[in-house]
Amino acid sequence: MKYDSNIQTYYLDISSDFNDDSEVDFIALVDKPAIQKNFLKFADSFSDYPKSVKNTAQKALDWAEENGWGTCGTPVGKTRANQLASGEPISLDTIQRMYSYLSRHKVDLESSKTYEDGCGKLMYDAWGGEAALTWAENKLTSIQKMKFSINEDEQIVSGPLMLSDTPIYRFDANGEYYVVFNAATIQKIVQKYFQKGYQANVNLMHDPMQIVDGVTLFESFITSKKRGIQPMVGFEDAPEGSWFGSFKVDNPEVWASIKNGDFKGFSVEGLFKYKRPEEMKAEQIKAQIKNLLEQVKLH
């Protein structure tokens, strides 16, 4: 979805203190790689579509309740309107169908400007309208970007583990907000991850009962133009400071599941501190001043 500067943004951060609990301690193999909910755990369904989608679907429902659906729509379309208006979680399959429907029927808006102009506008809004099309397209793109590539000869899977400076929209009991990992935080996360020896901490679908052996992170890098470290081929548009990695899969059952398409990407898992942009900026300025003072002492 398009970034809305009116919605509060929080930066997720961790402490460099070895004994502090804030960290990434597991990486999960997931079937739909998407960052969801608190603690960045995978979800089978998604409810982070914007309020405008809910309001649009509710508007269509209100009109239909007063005037009737007439010959417009199918039971699927009417069910979708109720789902979206009530903010219910929707599956990846539903998101794909939303994108397909809204893309195909956008042309209907040329002849149907209001709900009185045939069924076009009414049913388009029942599916969430243009805001839903934008959200669905962005959601599918973000999921696709997080999928890993497979080297069958060596039983290696590679891909992005974290994307920097990428606002992630959330809507939960706390309301609407975005969360972001900046490059500096990702660097702290990766350093602490390796300091604590978490390279073999892998589970399936963020299920603590499905921790697996024989899957190890053996290759890792953070993109940096200054250091000449580029993103993986196929991920050239990944923001500066993103984290990529490769896992060697010696577990035959896990490898069979990957080849079968049961798992398509990575998802990090951990505890984080939520900070407002002004807090992060103040800390960055403080760190810069400290660095300058240390340089002065050296001279």
NUKOL-895411 format. One record per residue (C-alpha): x, y, z; residue number from 1. Coordinates in pm, 1 decimal. Layout:
N
+----------+----------+----------+-----+
:     east :    north :       up :   k :
+----------+----------+----------+-----+
:        X :        Y :        Z : NUM :
...
+----------+----------+----------+-----+
END
This chain:
299
+----------+----------+----------+-----+
:     east :    north :       up :   k :
+----------+----------+----------+-----+
:      0.0 :      0.0 :      0.0 :   1 :
:    105.8 :    359.6 :    -47.1 :   2 :
:    286.8 :    503.5 :    252.2 :   3 :
:     66.3 :    740.8 :    452.0 :   4 :
:    273.2 :    999.6 :    640.6 :   5 :
:    -23.8 :   1073.4 :    867.2 :   6 :
:      2.9 :    729.4 :   1027.6 :   7 :
:    247.1 :    689.1 :   1317.9 :   8 :
:    573.8 :    515.4 :   1234.3 :   9 :
:    780.0 :    320.6 :   1486.9 :  10 :
:   1138.3 :    206.9 :   1440.1 :  11 :
:   1214.9 :   -140.2 :   1571.9 :  12 :
:   1546.7 :   -153.2 :   1751.8 :  13 :
:   1752.1 :   -383.3 :   1974.5 :  14 :
:   2022.0 :   -334.3 :   2235.5 :  15 :
:   2381.4 :   -431.1 :   2156.7 :  16 :
:   2410.8 :   -552.9 :   2517.0 :  17 :
:   2484.3 :   -926.0 :   2497.0 :  18 :
:   2263.2 :   -992.7 :   2800.3 :  19 :
:   1964.7 :   -788.6 :   2680.3 :  20 :
:   1670.6 :   -998.1 :   2556.1 :  21 :
:   1605.2 :   -784.6 :   2247.8 :  22 :
:   1739.3 :   -979.3 :   1951.1 :  23 :
:   1659.3 :  -1206.7 :   1659.0 :  24 :
:   1708.2 :  -1559.2 :   1790.4 :  25 :
:   1535.8 :  -1777.5 :   1529.3 :  26 :
:   1478.2 :  -1781.3 :   1156.6 :  27 :
:   1178.5 :  -1974.9 :   1033.2 :  28 :
:   1113.0 :  -2145.4 :    703.8 :  29 :
:    764.3 :  -2038.2 :    597.4 :  30 :
:    526.9 :  -2100.3 :    310.7 :  31 :
:    415.6 :  -1737.4 :    273.6 :  32 :
:    711.2 :  -1516.9 :    370.4 :  33 :
:    563.5 :  -1201.2 :    515.0 :  34 :
:    637.3 :   -997.4 :    825.7 :  35 :
:    328.4 :   -992.3 :   1041.7 :  36 :
:    212.2 :   -899.0 :   1390.3 :  37 :
:    425.5 :   -833.9 :   1699.1 :  38 :
:    758.6 :  -1015.9 :   1725.2 :  39 :
:    760.3 :  -1048.0 :   1345.0 :  40 :
:    599.1 :  -1387.3 :   1338.3 :  41 :
:    442.6 :  -1535.8 :   1027.9 :  42 :
:     66.9 :  -1537.4 :    998.9 :  43 :
:   -151.6 :  -1767.0 :    789.2 :  44 :
:   -379.7 :  -1471.1 :    720.7 :  45 :
:   -353.2 :  -1096.0 :    686.4 :  46 :
:   -560.3 :   -818.6 :    839.8 :  47 :
:   -333.3 :   -520.3 :    778.4 :  48 :
:   -536.9 :   -372.7 :    494.1 :  49 :
:   -605.2 :      0.6 :    542.0 :  50 :
:   -916.4 :    155.3 :    692.2 :  51 :
:  -1013.1 :    293.6 :    353.4 :  52 :
:  -1066.0 :    -63.4 :    230.2 :  53 :
:  -1295.6 :   -140.5 :    523.7 :  54 :
:  -1483.7 :    186.2 :    484.8 :  55 :
:  -1533.8 :    130.6 :    111.2 :  56 :
:  -1671.3 :   -220.1 :    163.8 :  57 :
:  -1898.5 :    -92.8 :    441.2 :  58 :
:  -2026.5 :    184.0 :    215.1 :  59 :
:  -2128.5 :    -76.0 :    -44.4 :  60 :
:  -2298.5 :   -286.9 :    222.9 :  61 :
:  -2489.0 :     13.1 :    361.1 :  62 :
:  -2618.0 :    103.7 :     18.0 :  63 :
:  -2720.4 :   -255.2 :    -57.6 :  64 :
:  -2899.6 :   -283.9 :    275.6 :  65 :
:  -3108.4 :     21.1 :    195.0 :  66 :
:  -3159.5 :    -39.7 :   -177.6 :  67 :
:  -3097.7 :   -411.2 :   -223.1 :  68 :
:  -2834.1 :   -586.2 :   -431.4 :  69 :
:  -3073.1 :   -636.5 :   -721.5 :  70 :
:  -2901.2 :   -850.6 :   -983.0 :  71 :
:  -2557.3 :   -735.4 :   -874.5 :  72 :
:  -2283.9 :   -960.3 :   -746.6 :  73 :
:  -2237.4 :  -1318.9 :   -640.5 :  74 :
:  -2240.8 :  -1472.7 :   -293.9 :  75 :
:  -1859.6 :  -1460.3 :   -303.2 :  76 :
:  -1854.7 :  -1085.2 :   -363.0 :  77 :
:  -2107.8 :  -1018.9 :    -87.6 :  78 :
:  -1913.9 :  -1239.6 :    153.8 :  79 :
:  -1596.7 :  -1052.1 :     67.1 :  80 :
:  -1764.7 :   -719.3 :    145.3 :  81 :
:  -1866.0 :   -843.4 :    490.0 :  82 :
:  -1518.0 :   -979.0 :    557.8 :  83 :
:  -1344.5 :   -655.6 :    465.1 :  84 :
:  -1592.0 :   -427.0 :    639.0 :  85 :
:  -1551.5 :   -617.9 :    965.5 :  86 :
:  -1171.8 :   -631.6 :    938.0 :  87 :
:  -1153.8 :  -1010.7 :    929.3 :  88 :
:   -817.0 :  -1174.6 :    847.0 :  89 :
:   -797.6 :  -1294.6 :    486.3 :  90 :
:   -578.7 :  -1565.6 :    336.3 :  91 :
:   -312.6 :  -1527.3 :     68.9 :  92 :
:   -544.1 :  -1708.3 :   -172.7 :  93 :
:   -813.5 :  -1448.3 :   -103.2 :  94 :
:   -565.3 :  -1165.6 :   -160.6 :  95 :
:   -474.8 :  -1317.5 :   -497.0 :  96 :
:   -843.8 :  -1341.4 :   -591.0 :  97 :
:   -899.2 :   -981.6 :   -477.4 :  98 :
:   -615.1 :   -863.5 :   -698.0 :  99 :
:   -743.7 :  -1066.5 :   -992.9 : 100 :
:  -1102.2 :   -939.7 :   -958.6 : 101 :
:  -1012.9 :   -574.3 :   -900.2 : 102 :
:   -762.3 :   -570.5 :  -1186.8 : 103 :
:  -1008.7 :   -720.8 :  -1433.7 : 104 :
:  -1304.2 :   -508.4 :  -1332.3 : 105 :
:  -1133.5 :   -170.8 :  -1296.9 : 106 :
:  -1252.0 :    -97.3 :  -1649.4 : 107 :
:  -1611.6 :   -119.9 :  -1519.2 : 108 :
:  -1561.5 :    210.4 :  -1337.1 : 109 :
:  -1548.8 :    389.5 :  -1671.8 : 110 :
:  -1918.8 :    326.1 :  -1727.0 : 111 :
:  -2034.1 :    290.7 :  -1366.6 : 112 :
:  -1955.5 :    609.0 :  -1174.0 : 113 :
:  -2211.3 :    563.8 :   -895.3 : 114 :
:  -2400.9 :    276.7 :   -736.1 : 115 :
:  -2702.2 :    367.9 :   -949.4 : 116 :
:  -2501.0 :    312.0 :  -1269.3 : 117 :
:  -2534.5 :    -63.8 :  -1296.1 : 118 :
:  -2337.9 :   -311.8 :  -1085.4 : 119 :
:  -1980.6 :   -209.8 :  -1165.9 : 120 :
:  -1910.6 :     51.5 :   -899.2 : 121 :
:  -2114.2 :   -126.5 :   -629.7 : 122 :
:  -1935.8 :   -460.9 :   -665.6 : 123 :
:  -1594.7 :   -301.6 :   -713.4 : 124 :
:  -1636.9 :   -128.0 :   -378.8 : 125 :
:  -1771.6 :   -448.3 :   -224.3 : 126 :
:  -1425.9 :   -593.6 :   -294.4 : 127 :
:  -1259.3 :   -294.8 :   -123.2 : 128 :
:  -1225.5 :    -59.4 :   -418.3 : 129 :
:   -908.3 :     93.6 :   -560.0 : 130 :
:   -737.3 :    105.9 :   -219.6 : 131 :
:   -779.5 :   -271.9 :   -196.6 : 132 :
:   -625.0 :   -317.5 :   -542.2 : 133 :
:   -318.9 :   -115.4 :   -439.2 : 134 :
:   -287.4 :   -300.0 :   -109.0 : 135 :
:   -328.0 :   -644.9 :   -265.5 : 136 :
:    -70.3 :   -569.1 :   -534.7 : 137 :
:    183.1 :   -441.7 :   -279.9 : 138 :
:    120.3 :   -733.3 :    -45.9 : 139 :
:    174.0 :   -990.8 :   -320.5 : 140 :
:    487.9 :   -809.5 :   -436.6 : 141 :
:    634.6 :   -798.7 :    -85.5 : 142 :
:    568.4 :  -1170.5 :    -36.3 : 143 :
:    727.8 :  -1252.3 :   -370.5 : 144 :
:   1038.2 :  -1047.7 :   -284.4 : 145 :
:   1094.8 :  -1245.6 :     33.0 : 146 :
:   1098.0 :  -1584.5 :   -139.6 : 147 :
:   1428.3 :  -1767.4 :   -153.0 : 148 :
:   1611.6 :  -1928.5 :   -441.9 : 149 :
:   1704.1 :  -2297.6 :   -439.8 : 150 :
:   2030.3 :  -2465.8 :   -541.7 : 151 :
:   1926.9 :  -2829.5 :   -577.8 : 152 :
:   2276.8 :  -2966.9 :   -642.1 : 153 :
:   2417.9 :  -2839.3 :   -312.1 : 154 :
:   2091.1 :  -2829.8 :   -112.6 : 155 :
:   2120.6 :  -2458.6 :    -41.1 : 156 :
:   1845.1 :  -2200.9 :     -8.0 : 157 :
:   1926.6 :  -1830.4 :    -33.8 : 158 :
:   1734.5 :  -1507.3 :     -7.2 : 159 :
:   1663.3 :  -1188.4 :    187.2 : 160 :
:   1623.8 :  -1226.1 :    561.9 : 161 :
:   1540.3 :   -860.6 :    641.0 : 162 :
:   1473.9 :   -557.7 :    419.1 : 163 :
:   1588.5 :   -223.8 :    557.1 : 164 :
:   1396.3 :    106.1 :    560.1 : 165 :
:   1079.4 :    -63.2 :    439.8 : 166 :
:    763.8 :     56.9 :    620.3 : 167 :
:    543.9 :   -233.8 :    724.9 : 168 :
:    178.3 :   -142.8 :    774.2 : 169 :
:      1.6 :   -284.1 :   1078.7 : 170 :
:   -349.0 :   -261.1 :   1210.1 : 171 :
:   -425.9 :   -422.6 :   1543.3 : 172 :
:   -568.8 :   -339.8 :   1885.9 : 173 :
:   -330.9 :    -43.0 :   1900.4 : 174 :
:   -469.7 :    104.6 :   1578.1 : 175 :
:   -287.1 :    181.4 :   1252.5 : 176 :
:     89.7 :    222.0 :   1244.8 : 177 :
:    404.1 :    135.4 :   1052.7 : 178 :
:    717.3 :    -40.3 :   1175.8 : 179 :
:   1059.8 :     -4.6 :   1014.9 : 180 :
:   1403.4 :   -159.6 :   1056.2 : 181 :
:   1678.8 :     81.2 :    954.8 : 182 :
:   2020.8 :    -31.0 :    833.1 : 183 :
:   2191.8 :     41.6 :   1166.4 : 184 :
:   1945.6 :   -178.7 :   1354.8 : 185 :
:   1982.0 :   -462.9 :   1106.4 : 186 :
:   2358.3 :   -448.6 :   1152.2 : 187 :
:   2318.9 :   -477.0 :   1531.4 : 188 :
:   2073.9 :   -764.2 :   1487.0 : 189 :
:   2310.0 :   -958.2 :   1261.2 : 190 :
:   2615.8 :   -900.9 :   1479.7 : 191 :
:   2431.9 :  -1014.8 :   1793.0 : 192 :
:   2280.8 :  -1309.9 :   1607.0 : 193 :
:   2629.2 :  -1439.3 :   1522.2 : 194 :
:   2782.7 :  -1346.9 :   1858.4 : 195 :
:   2525.9 :  -1570.5 :   2026.5 : 196 :
:   2574.8 :  -1852.2 :   1778.2 : 197 :
:   2216.5 :  -1869.4 :   1652.4 : 198 :
:   2310.2 :  -1988.4 :   1301.3 : 199 :
:   2143.7 :  -2326.5 :   1353.5 : 200 :
:   1831.6 :  -2189.5 :   1526.8 : 201 :
:   1570.4 :  -2275.9 :   1266.7 : 202 :
:   1207.6 :  -2373.8 :   1301.6 : 203 :
:    914.9 :  -2429.7 :   1071.1 : 204 :
:    634.9 :  -2173.6 :   1053.8 : 205 :
:    748.0 :  -2008.0 :   1381.7 : 206 :
:    629.7 :  -2315.2 :   1567.3 : 207 :
:    848.7 :  -2375.7 :   1878.2 : 208 :
:    745.6 :  -2740.7 :   1859.3 : 209 :
:    898.3 :  -2770.0 :   1509.1 : 210 :
:   1261.7 :  -2676.6 :   1570.5 : 211 :
:   1467.5 :  -2862.3 :   1310.2 : 212 :
:   1825.6 :  -2990.3 :   1297.7 : 213 :
:   2044.2 :  -2998.4 :    990.1 : 214 :
:   1956.9 :  -2650.3 :    861.2 : 215 :
:   2238.2 :  -2398.6 :    914.9 : 216 :
:   2304.6 :  -2040.8 :    808.5 : 217 :
:   2655.4 :  -2060.5 :    660.0 : 218 :
:   2664.4 :  -1748.4 :    445.1 : 219 :
:   2543.8 :  -1401.5 :    537.0 : 220 :
:   2592.1 :  -1043.7 :    420.8 : 221 :
:   2445.1 :   -696.8 :    458.5 : 222 :
:   2426.8 :   -494.9 :    137.4 : 223 :
:   2658.6 :   -193.0 :    130.8 : 224 :
:   2752.8 :     18.4 :   -170.8 : 225 :
:   3042.8 :    166.6 :     28.0 : 226 :
:   3190.3 :   -179.7 :     82.0 : 227 :
:   3096.3 :   -303.3 :   -263.5 : 228 :
:   2846.3 :   -561.4 :   -133.3 : 229 :
:   2554.3 :   -590.5 :   -374.7 : 230 :
:   2215.7 :   -764.9 :   -329.0 : 231 :
:   2158.7 :  -1113.3 :   -467.0 : 232 :
:   2074.5 :  -1141.9 :   -833.5 : 233 :
:   1701.0 :  -1099.7 :   -864.6 : 234 :
:   1683.7 :   -869.1 :   -563.3 : 235 :
:   1869.0 :   -570.4 :   -706.9 : 236 :
:   1606.9 :   -327.3 :   -577.4 : 237 :
:   1657.3 :   -430.9 :   -212.4 : 238 :
:   1727.4 :   -121.6 :      2.8 : 239 :
:   2080.2 :    -48.6 :    124.2 : 240 :
:   2152.8 :   -228.8 :    449.5 : 241 :
:   1929.8 :   -531.4 :    383.0 : 242 :
:   2032.3 :   -872.2 :    520.2 : 243 :
:   2074.4 :  -1173.7 :    290.4 : 244 :
:   2171.8 :  -1528.4 :    377.0 : 245 :
:   2213.1 :  -1886.4 :    259.3 : 246 :
:   2123.0 :  -2201.4 :    451.5 : 247 :
:   2271.7 :  -2546.5 :    396.2 : 248 :
:   1992.1 :  -2800.8 :    430.4 : 249 :
:   2118.5 :  -3143.6 :    537.2 : 250 :
:   1785.9 :  -3248.0 :    686.3 : 251 :
:   1627.6 :  -3477.2 :    420.0 : 252 :
:   1269.1 :  -3417.3 :    536.5 : 253 :
:   1308.2 :  -3038.6 :    533.7 : 254 :
:   1479.5 :  -3049.7 :    193.9 : 255 :
:   1197.6 :  -3260.6 :     51.5 : 256 :
:    944.9 :  -3005.6 :    181.1 : 257 :
:   1139.8 :  -2718.7 :     23.6 : 258 :
:   1156.2 :  -2897.4 :   -311.5 : 259 :
:    786.0 :  -2970.4 :   -284.8 : 260 :
:    716.6 :  -2598.7 :   -242.8 : 261 :
:    591.4 :  -2625.8 :    113.9 : 262 :
:    837.5 :  -2354.5 :    223.1 : 263 :
:    914.8 :  -2057.2 :      5.1 : 264 :
:   1103.9 :  -1809.0 :    218.3 : 265 :
:   1247.5 :  -1689.2 :    547.9 : 266 :
:   1094.9 :  -1498.4 :    836.3 : 267 :
:   1289.5 :  -1364.5 :   1136.5 : 268 :
:   1168.4 :  -1405.6 :   1491.3 : 269 :
:   1263.9 :  -1205.2 :   1798.4 : 270 :
:   1193.6 :   -930.0 :   2050.8 : 271 :
:   1227.3 :   -562.6 :   1964.1 : 272 :
:   1205.1 :   -218.0 :   2116.3 : 273 :
:    954.6 :     24.1 :   1959.9 : 274 :
:   1084.6 :    379.2 :   1911.5 : 275 :
:    937.0 :    691.8 :   1756.7 : 276 :
:   1134.2 :    860.1 :   1474.9 : 277 :
:   1235.8 :   1148.8 :   1701.0 : 278 :
:   1382.9 :    903.4 :   1953.1 : 279 :
:   1588.1 :    731.4 :   1684.7 : 280 :
:   1709.3 :   1065.8 :   1548.0 : 281 :
:   1817.1 :   1186.3 :   1894.1 : 282 :
:   2009.0 :    864.2 :   1952.7 : 283 :
:   2179.5 :    889.7 :   1614.4 : 284 :
:   2290.2 :   1248.7 :   1686.5 : 285 :
:   2420.3 :   1144.0 :   2027.9 : 286 :
:   2617.8 :    860.0 :   1870.1 : 287 :
:   2765.6 :   1094.8 :   1607.9 : 288 :
:   2877.2 :   1341.9 :   1876.0 : 289 :
:   3034.6 :   1059.6 :   2077.6 : 290 :
:   3218.2 :    938.0 :   1768.9 : 291 :
:   3352.0 :   1287.8 :   1695.6 : 292 :
:   3472.9 :   1328.8 :   2055.2 : 293 :
:   3652.1 :    995.0 :   2038.6 : 294 :
:   3823.9 :   1103.3 :   1718.9 : 295 :
:   3936.7 :   1427.3 :   1886.4 : 296 :
:   4086.6 :   1227.8 :   2175.3 : 297 :
:   4284.0 :   1014.9 :   1930.5 : 298 :
:   4445.5 :   1328.0 :   1789.5 : 299 :
+----------+----------+----------+-----+
END
